[in-house]
Amino acid sequence: MTHYSDEELLNMFFQGDNPDYAFNLLVSKYQQQLYWHIRRMVISHDDADDLVQDVFIKIWKGLDTFRGDAGLYTWMYRIATNEALTFLKKKRTRYFLPLVDVEQNLAEQLEADVYYDGNEIEKTIQKAILSLPEKQRIVFNLRYYDQMKYEDMAKVLDTSEGALKASYHHAVKKIEKFIST
Amino acid sequence: MKRISREEISRELREMGSHLPDASGSPGFGVPDGYFDRLPSDIRDRISAEKRGLQSPRAVVVRSPRRLALAMITGMVLLAFSLSLFLIDRGTDNGYLSEADDVWQKDYYTLYASMDPLYFYELILDESIAATEPSSDITEYDDAKNEAILQYLYNTSEYYSMPLEDLE
């Protein structure tokens, strides 16, 4: 399959004869990145599947108003992050769970998920990540797994690069501490 | 999108003094077979449904079985709760009494409105009480009173062998 740049895809979507085809290419290009970003946040495959579809529907609806001053991919990551955070918030209010219990609940889901078969080290790291505060968890995941630049993360999370570096540093230290105990 | 290299991530971790292992992607996490092959068409179906102004059948039936079950259970619980409240209200003594009281009071006022108040008064009074009620004729009442006094004086004069005139 030909790999189009974001600009080319946007041009095809807005000026081409077949915007549906252009959008399909966009989905194919970014589905895995967005899925894994969401999955690491919500842990369960079923929830991630629901959310990634909702995210692409929102992207499709919002493309008309997308101004392009933010990069397409940081804009999409931003939508995905907000959707995942909203989902976790709803989960907390629906079951009247305090924050700590949601993290505990996610760790239990990890154990029970049929689509997770990490070894002991991977499981321990995942549990350590789940013990982090929500925002710190996102920063760690975006940097450590998605290999995202601080510059791009700043656009996704609407935070300064300095704050993100500090947050990542704290997250790494906490994970190290969790693993060593 | 340009990612930074894995080497750069590792270098950054080393500078922090961290020993976290090198990991890219999502180690341990998996998806059903062919999931990413199907996902674009699933999304396309949902967009088509959105365009038609309908919700995708998959969204209703398959995507949300847990939500559907939860909604059904919640509905049943609410129904049972309101039914139980209704039955408890109907079944208690208070419930019945308050209704009976209402009927009784209604009958009472209906009867009262249709009757002569004096007749009604006699109806609800005991006979004994009614008998001791003073007569409405004040002269007759006074005569009876005088007669009793005279009888008392007569008896007293006889008892003390005194002429009645002296006692008066």
Interface residues (C-beta under 8 A of the other chain):
Chain A: D6 D20 F23 N24 V27 S28 Q31 Q32 Q33 Y35 W36 R39 R40 H45 D49 D50 V52 Q53 F56 I57 W60 K61 G71 Y73 Y115 Y116 D117 G118 N119 I121 E122 K123 I125 Q126 R143 Y144 Y145 D146 Q147 M148 K149 D152 H169 V172 K173 I175 E176
Chain B: M1 K2 R3 I4 S5 R6 E8 I9 L13 M16 S18 H19 L20 P21 A23 S24 G25 S26 P27 G28 F29 G30 V31 P32 Y35 F36 L39 P40 D42 I43 R44 R46 I47 E50 R63 S64
